[in-house]
Amino acid sequence: MSCIPSEITELGTEGLRNIWHEAKLRGRGYSRASEIVEYAEKSVGLKDGSSVGRETVKWFAKEIMKLDEQLAWIENTLHKKCMEIPYAENILEIKGVGENILAGIVAEMGDISRFDDVKEIQKLSGMSLVACSSGKHKGQTKISHRGRKRLRYWLFQAAKSAVSHAEEFKELHVYYTTRADNPLKKMQSLIVIACKILRVIYTILKTGKDYDPQKMLKDIKRSKAALAAKAA
C-alpha cells in the first residue's frame, strides 16, 4: 500500500489507523487520519502511471528511514560525547537545556580557558549590546549580530527551551515583559535570558558549581505588597 490518493480513499480512516497501529509508529497522529482521507478524496492527482508513482514513493520512504536511523546514531554519539564535557551533568540540570543544545554551545564556544570573562563569549556570539545612532539621532539599543551565528543560534534555542520548560525562566520571562519599569518585548527578554544562560554555563564550566534555580530569580524586584502576599 502506498500514499496514492485513490488507495488512501479505499483504505479509509480506520484502514490508515490500523496500519499505523500495526507498525507501532511513534506519534501516529490518529486524529489526523480522517483529515488525510478527506484530502485524498478531494485530490485531482493523475491516475496514469500510478505504478511508477507507487515505486517512487516506496523508494523515498526507504531513504527517509535510512536517514532516520543515521540521525539516531549521530544523536546517540553526540549525547555520549556531551557527557564527556566537564560538569555537563550540572549544566543539564537546567530544564530545557539538553545534550543537543549544550553540545552546540560548547562546540561553537570552544575551549573555555581562552576567555577571561563571559563578556568575551557574549561578544563572540554577537549578543553584545550596541546603540543604533546616527549624528544627533539616538536610536534604540540592540545586539550587534557580529560574531558566530551558530553560537547565537544555540544560545537563543536554549533561552526558548528554558522559558518553555524551566519554572524559574518562565517567571523571569513574565517579569521582564510585564514589569512596570522598562518592560521588554518578548524577543528582547529571550535575548537577556540567553545571555543569562551563557553566564550560568560559563560559571559551571569554570568552577564546577551546582546549578541553583533560585539564583535566577534575583533580577525580579517585587513590590512590598507582592512580597507580603507571597509570605502570607
Buried (B, 14 or more C-beta within 10 A) or exposed (E): EBBBBEBBBEBBBEBBBEBBEEEEEEEBEEEEBBEBBEEBEEEEEEEEEBEEBBEEEEEEEEEEEEEEEEEEEEEEEBBEBBEEBEBBEBBBBBBBBBBBBBBBBBBBBEEBEEBEEBBEBBBBBBBBEEEEEEEEEEEEEEBBEBBBEEBBBBBBBBBBBBBEBBEBBBBBBEBBBEEEEEEBEEEBBBBBBBBBBBEBBBBBBBEEEEBEBEEBBEEBEEEEEEEEEEEE
